[in-house]
Amino acid sequence: NTIINEVFATGRPVLTDNARADPRYQSMESIVGYQLRSILAVPLIVRGETIGAVYCDNKALTAVFKESELNLLTAFANQAAVAIENARLFEAARAQLVAISEMRDLVDSIFGSVVSGLITLDGRDSISAFNRAAEHITFSAAADVIGAPLFAVLPYLHAPLAERLAHIRAGESQSVIEFEVLLPRHGRRIWQVN
């Protein structure tokens, strides 16, 4: 643990060919007790942060590990650190995706259960959501209108809403707007828009 903690804290590898005779480690009880001789440990580093260490030892032989083994283990540790970090990032992204999906499902459920027609727009006035009540009121299927510009789908709303949407985007508060429209083949409709 002493050597692992040292490698982790300093971010530098440790290579000793005889730990029992190495002045850095002669007083360490675990090294003496386990009769460790050859020790090689390298840090796992990602973006300048040490996330772990790889440790190798040999109790029987001295000078088992040389500079070539240090270089090989360092290359392995670098690859392992990147793989570990990628796995962590992937898991975090997956967890975020699950949370977003759950949130979207909840919003869809709430949105679908509202009895008033709900149409939401993105920043370009394209329809981003369209509930069942909106389908019934406008005689349009959500699958046909999602992603389409509001005024291309419902051109009769342009006159009463276009200027008011511009005011809302400018930061002005708007109250309920009520207006009447004449729908081709469906007659007069009163719209109340919040």
C-alpha positions as CSV (number, residue, x, y, z in Angstrom):
1,N,0.0,0.0,0.0
2,T,2.9,2.4,0.7
3,I,4.2,2.2,-2.8
4,I,0.8,2.3,-4.4
5,N,-0.1,5.4,-2.3
6,E,3.2,7.0,-3.3
7,V,2.6,6.4,-7.0
8,F,-0.9,7.6,-6.7
9,A,0.1,10.8,-4.7
10,T,3.1,11.7,-6.9
11,G,1.9,10.5,-10.3
12,R,5.4,9.0,-10.8
13,P,6.4,5.4,-11.3
14,V,8.4,3.4,-8.8
15,L,11.0,0.8,-9.9
16,T,13.2,-0.9,-7.4
17,D,15.3,-4.0,-8.0
18,N,15.6,-4.9,-4.3
19,A,13.1,-3.3,-2.1
20,R,14.6,-4.7,1.1
21,A,17.9,-3.0,0.4
22,D,16.4,0.2,-1.1
23,P,16.8,3.0,1.5
24,R,13.4,4.4,0.5
25,Y,11.6,1.3,1.7
26,Q,13.8,-0.5,4.3
27,S,11.7,0.8,7.2
28,M,8.4,-0.2,5.6
29,E,6.9,-3.1,7.6
30,S,4.8,-4.4,4.8
31,I,7.8,-4.6,2.4
32,V,10.0,-6.3,5.1
33,G,7.1,-8.5,6.2
34,Y,6.2,-9.7,2.7
35,Q,9.9,-10.0,1.8
36,L,9.4,-8.0,-1.3
37,R,12.3,-7.7,-3.7
38,S,11.5,-6.5,-7.1
39,I,8.7,-3.9,-7.3
40,L,7.3,-2.0,-10.3
41,A,4.4,0.4,-10.0
42,V,3.1,3.0,-12.5
43,P,0.2,5.5,-12.2
44,L,-2.9,5.4,-14.3
45,I,-3.2,9.0,-15.5
46,V,-6.0,10.6,-17.6
47,R,-5.9,14.3,-18.5
48,G,-3.3,15.0,-15.8
49,E,-5.3,13.3,-13.0
50,T,-4.1,10.1,-11.4
51,I,-7.0,7.7,-11.2
52,G,-5.2,4.6,-10.0
53,A,-2.0,2.6,-10.1
54,V,-0.7,-0.7,-11.6
55,Y,1.5,-2.7,-9.2
56,C,3.8,-5.7,-9.8
57,D,6.2,-7.4,-7.3
58,N,8.3,-10.4,-7.0
59,K,9.3,-11.9,-3.7
60,A,11.9,-14.4,-4.9
61,L,14.2,-12.5,-7.3
62,T,15.9,-9.2,-7.4
63,A,16.2,-7.0,-10.5
64,V,13.3,-8.7,-12.3
65,F,12.0,-5.4,-13.6
66,K,14.1,-3.2,-15.8
67,E,13.6,0.0,-17.7
68,S,12.0,-2.0,-20.6
69,E,9.3,-3.4,-18.3
70,L,8.7,0.0,-16.9
71,N,8.2,1.4,-20.4
72,L,5.9,-1.5,-21.3
73,L,3.8,-1.2,-18.1
74,T,3.6,2.6,-18.5
75,A,2.3,2.2,-22.0
76,F,-0.2,-0.4,-20.8
77,A,-1.3,1.9,-17.9
78,N,-1.8,4.8,-20.3
79,Q,-4.1,2.7,-22.4
80,A,-5.9,1.2,-19.4
81,A,-6.4,4.7,-17.9
82,V,-8.0,5.9,-21.2
83,A,-10.2,2.8,-21.3
84,I,-11.3,3.3,-17.7
85,E,-12.1,7.0,-18.3
86,N,-14.0,6.1,-21.5
87,A,-16.1,3.5,-19.6
88,R,-16.8,6.1,-16.9
89,L,-17.8,8.7,-19.5
90,F,-20.0,6.2,-21.4
91,E,-21.7,5.2,-18.2
92,A,-22.4,8.8,-17.2
93,A,-23.7,9.5,-20.7
94,R,-25.9,6.4,-20.5
95,A,-27.3,7.4,-17.1
96,Q,-28.0,10.9,-18.4
97,L,-29.8,9.5,-21.4
98,V,-31.9,7.3,-19.2
99,A,-32.8,10.3,-17.0
100,I,-33.7,12.4,-20.0
101,S,-35.8,9.5,-21.5
102,E,-37.7,9.2,-18.2
103,M,-38.3,12.9,-18.1
104,R,-39.4,13.0,-21.7
105,D,-41.8,10.1,-21.0
106,L,-43.2,11.9,-18.0
107,V,-43.7,15.2,-19.9
108,D,-45.3,13.2,-22.8
109,S,-47.7,11.5,-20.3
110,I,-48.6,14.9,-18.7
111,F,-48.8,16.6,-22.1
112,G,-51.1,13.8,-23.5
113,S,-53.5,13.9,-20.6
114,V,-54.2,17.6,-20.8
115,V,-57.7,18.2,-22.3
116,S,-56.8,21.6,-23.8
117,G,-54.9,21.6,-27.1
118,L,-51.2,22.1,-26.4
119,I,-48.8,23.1,-29.1
120,T,-45.3,23.9,-28.2
121,L,-42.8,25.7,-30.5
122,D,-39.1,25.9,-30.7
123,G,-37.1,29.1,-31.2
124,R,-37.9,29.1,-34.9
125,D,-41.6,28.7,-34.5
126,S,-41.5,25.1,-35.5
127,I,-43.9,22.7,-33.8
128,S,-42.0,20.6,-31.2
129,A,-45.0,19.0,-29.5
130,F,-48.7,18.5,-30.4
131,N,-51.0,16.7,-28.0
132,R,-54.2,14.7,-28.9
133,A,-56.5,17.6,-28.1
134,A,-54.6,19.8,-30.5
135,E,-55.0,17.1,-33.2
136,H,-58.8,17.1,-32.5
137,I,-59.0,20.9,-32.5
138,T,-56.9,21.5,-35.6
139,F,-57.9,18.4,-37.6
140,S,-54.1,17.7,-38.0
141,A,-52.1,14.6,-37.0
142,A,-49.1,15.2,-34.7
143,A,-47.0,12.9,-36.8
144,D,-47.6,15.2,-39.8
145,V,-46.9,18.5,-38.1
146,I,-44.0,17.9,-35.6
147,G,-41.0,19.8,-36.9
148,A,-43.0,21.9,-39.3
149,P,-43.4,25.7,-39.0
150,L,-46.5,26.6,-37.1
151,F,-47.8,29.1,-39.7
152,A,-47.2,26.6,-42.5
153,V,-49.4,24.0,-40.7
154,L,-52.0,26.4,-39.3
155,P,-51.8,29.5,-41.6
156,Y,-55.0,31.0,-40.1
157,L,-53.0,31.6,-36.9
158,H,-50.5,33.9,-38.5
159,A,-52.6,37.1,-38.4
160,P,-53.6,36.8,-34.7
161,L,-50.3,35.3,-33.3
162,A,-47.2,36.3,-35.3
163,E,-46.9,39.8,-33.9
164,R,-47.7,38.6,-30.3
165,L,-45.0,35.9,-30.5
166,A,-42.5,38.6,-31.5
167,H,-43.5,40.7,-28.5
168,I,-43.2,37.6,-26.2
169,R,-39.7,36.9,-27.6
170,A,-38.8,40.5,-26.9
171,G,-39.5,39.9,-23.2
172,E,-43.0,41.5,-23.0
173,S,-45.5,39.5,-21.0
174,Q,-48.7,38.6,-22.7
175,S,-52.0,37.6,-21.2
176,V,-54.6,35.3,-22.7
177,I,-55.4,36.1,-26.3
178,E,-58.8,35.2,-27.6
179,F,-59.7,35.3,-31.3
180,E,-62.1,33.7,-33.8
181,V,-60.9,31.9,-36.9
182,L,-62.8,30.4,-39.8
183,L,-61.5,26.9,-40.6
184,P,-62.1,25.7,-44.1
185,R,-64.7,22.8,-44.1
186,H,-65.0,23.0,-40.3
187,G,-66.5,26.4,-39.6
188,R,-65.9,29.0,-36.9
189,R,-63.6,28.3,-34.0
190,I,-62.8,30.4,-30.9
191,W,-59.2,30.1,-29.9
192,Q,-58.0,31.1,-26.4
193,V,-54.2,31.2,-26.4
194,N,-51.9,31.5,-23.3
